Amino acid sequence: MGGYPGNSPAQRHPAVARNTEPVAIVGDVAPFLQAKAELTTARVRWWAIAAAWLLLILWLTLRSAPDQAVRVADLPWYCVLCGEAGVADVLLNVLLFAPLGIAARALQLPRWRAFAVAVVLTIAIETTQWFLLVGRDGSLGDVLANSAGAVLGWLAYSPLCRMARPTRALARRGTWVVFVVATVVWFTTGFGLQPSLSEATPWVGQIQHHWPGHDAFAGTIERVDINGVAVPNDPIASPLPPHDTVALHIALTRSGAPLPRRRASMVRIVDANGHPQVAITASGADVVTELQLRASRWGFHTPEWMYHGAMMVPVRQRWQVTARWTPARVELATADSAGAHAVMRSHPLSIALGWVFVHPFVTIVGSNVHLWNYLWLAGWFGLLGWFSGVLGWRAFGIAALAQLLVLVVAASVTGAPWHPDELLAAMLACGLTATVARRRSVAPPSRGLPATATISSG
């Protein structure tokens, strides 16, 4: 019957035959359309991330910093490691532009285009800083670091994707890398927190100087000495012997004038090259102290320590203010001339304070010190747990205990204290990330028959 003319489906029911082809085509195209929609959503998400990060860069870089005007005034535009914290600034500039490179790779932009965009953007920012902003320095070093950060971010995209679900081989390498880098961080932190004053003499005392971008101190300073050596408003006659403890003593009287809104320099001591060694500044009702540490000489940030309410002393009375840096803590003591009313404020030092040398946002250490110590240790130990957890609980335990032991040894060798609560937070973060990594890790390939073969045999 199928052999006679007119009996084929297309001839008997042409509409049905015509409608079957579009149905088949739609069935073939549906997965493609779904994949295209997911790709479009991912691109929109990455464009949003890139735009948000760009706004953050502009907010961080296109703001004046009047209190830094003196420090950046003599920096040439062609410097690479610029200023006293040149190494930290280069590292932060690289990290600042790395997310843009990651987003460019996710958006499938070529590497040369990501590099070109970073160069043009950086030159625009540095030119604006140089000509229009106060206290900001445009330099060749920033252009190089930002451009390098974008390229490194572009190259790091694929490794970061693999790290999100690491294999055992990647986890083994990552565990060793994190362990070694963290060990360097602990010893660098411990040695970096030690005072390291300059040998370039004569030192020069600068008492109640009215710097650009600062207010005048609301009072008079009658006497200053550092470790028993008098500090005049001129070169210091006697050099300060090296010592683990530095104490700066000030006798002052507050006037009845309102406390300044901006910073007001009380005392600053510089070496023969003009590099600050010790400084005490009033910031409203607070006092900020600064001391050159060994990390400062390595090109990292010099931490500033804030003591809230230290300037809330009675006016027109003589007060003694003593700032002291010891291996265990930094302190600020205020007392009246008779010693009847004395207040001691202090910040404990810790092997977990490495973040103060490189933090891009927090430059003053105050009541936030414990929180940032927890986060700093949790970050390093959490990364170690992420990799070592893939290798099994035994490997995780060995790696975590070894890292904990190295941290305690580094604290003992360098003299920096360690605190049990901070170590507890580090171990909790390590265990948490190890648990998550165990669940997300890639399982090794099976040596038996594939699952499809088993199903088909049934």
Sequence and secondary structure as in RCSB ss.txt:
>XXXX:A:sequence
MGGYPGNSPAQRHPAVARNTEPVAIVGDVAPFLQAKAELTTARVRWWAIAAAWLLLILWLTLRSAPDQAVRVADL
PWYCVLCGEAGVADVLLNVLLFAPLGIAARALQLPRWRAFAVAVVLTIAIETTQWFLLVGRDGSLGDVLANSAGA
VLGWLAYSPLCRMARPTRALARRGTWVVFVVATVVWFTTGFGLQPSLSEATPWVGQIQHHWPGHDAFAGTIERVD
INGVAVPNDPIASPLPPHDTVALHIALTRSGAPLPRRRASMVRIVDANGHPQVAITASGADVVTELQLRASRWGF
HTPEWMYHGAMMVPVRQRWQVTARWTPARVELATADSAGAHAVMRSHPLSIALGWVFVHPFVTIVGSNVHLWNYL
WLAGWFGLLGWFSGVLGWRAFGIAALAQLLVLVVAASVTGAPWHPDELLAAMLACGLTATVARRRSVAPPSRGLP
ATATISSG
>XXXX:A:secstr
 TTSTT SHHHH HHHHHHHHHHHHHHHHHHHHHHHHHHHHHHHHHHHHHHHHHHHHHHHHSS  GGGHHHHTT 
 TT SS STTHHHHHHHHHHHHHHHHHHHHHTT  HHHHHHHHHHHHHHHHHHHHHH SS    HHHHHHHHHHH
HHHHHHHHHHHHHTS  HHHHHHHHHHHHHHHHHHHHHHHHHTSB     S  EEEES   TT B  SEEEEEEE
ETTEE  SSB SS     S EEEEEEEEE SS   SSEEEEEEEE TTS EEEEEEEETTEEEEEE BHHHHTT 
   EEEETTTT   TTSEEEEEEEE SSEEEEEEEETTSSSEEEEEEE  TTGGGGGT SS  EESTTHHHHHHH
HHHHHHHHHHHHHGGG HHHHHHHHHHHHHHHHHHHHHHT    HHHHHHHHHHHHHHHHHHHHHS     SS  
HHHHHHH 
